[in-house]
């Protein structure tokens, strides 16, 4: 009876089952339902709170047909977990079987980048999103070369002063839109690729780095970074190098305490931000600025100077702005 029903109908029925325990029971009924239920059971795998997160890897290693059902795979292996010596080899083999993977998140020790599949005969044409703690080393670079459809990439945020990022072939990541990682990796990945969103959670944003990021083949619309210097020179460079910027988050480790009550400092920051015609939101050194509209360039909020600065327009309340500290 079941063999006469369209496979699509059986798949739709299995897809409507919410409880995984019911799917497991369904998979045990007969060979036809086993094939249908397994497609749903193994489509999305998240191993983030398991006592033994690597146990499933062994199942997928031994059953490549199940690994090919996987569309999203996320695993977190805490530092306190000590798996058997062969467990990571099983994970590496399981990943190599996930030829239809679309989203991959690996929260593993950064030294384990060797688990990434890099064999010459492998490719992952459907992968859109890859997040890991791995640095941009030779293993990571070789894997990324096999992901032509990747749109979003997040790598280890730590700087590696002892070594430079591994070279990435110019043909790799032709569709990449979003990158998060260290400033070192950003300089290696962004130039020549259509990256519009950049988050650098380690490293210093300098004018040199900024010009490197400006070599993206797409307009950079979002930037999140930290600088060790005064923000004003960078803001002035941004207005020229990445004029399409819409959202900016710029932190600084520079001591600006004496500048908070400096009228020219605040005014110069404001002028630099207003010169960016497409900017909608900017958080600079803890100060948040928003614009009501692009045409009028009216600030919805901006830092206000103390009342003692009577002669300064920034201290008045006659504009559509109010003080806001992020």
C-alpha angles and dihedrals in degrees: 000000000000091000090064094057120092113259090231090059093050090048091051090052093050090046090058093058108103102185113077090208089062090050090052090051090048091052090056095054100081142326094269094052090041091061092046097045094046091057088060098036095056099035095093119025122181117177101178104124104028124129088222106023093175096059093090090054090067091053092051092045091055093042111044091173089064092048089056089062091060115110100165127024127181126173133176118193109186118219090244093061115096109194126190114277093253096050097089091046088056089050091051091052092045092052090051089058095052094091094154097048115142103176126030127181119177117182098183138130107295089234091065097075087121089081089073111104111247105157112140093240095055130093134168104204095168100051109119104161128039125176125173145143090238121118122231094271129145093278093051092044092051091049094048089054087066096055107077094163098050112137104170127039131179122179137173111309095208121105117239106208092173094062140023123234114275115258115265118211112249089236093058123104097008092170101040112142106166132040133180125178142079125338088246093058092042091057090051097046110032103058112089095012130095096251112156100166120056128178118181110185096175134033132045122289104223130168088259091055091044092055088050091053090048087066090077110123089227130061109270105233101167129041129174115179148132129237131195093208139063109298098224099079090048093050091051090050092048091056088061104031100042105018094163092066112137104171127031132184110181120172123183135203089200114112104251098167094114091047098059091082095039109110097200091050094055092041092051091049089050093049092049092051094046090053088066099085096195099043114121104167132018130179108190121177091334095314116116122209126186132180125219093212141351097236099054096032088215114167113233088199137358136166113280123215121232118277090253089075092077097160096053121094091212090069095055128090098218094108134068092265141100137186117270129170115197 
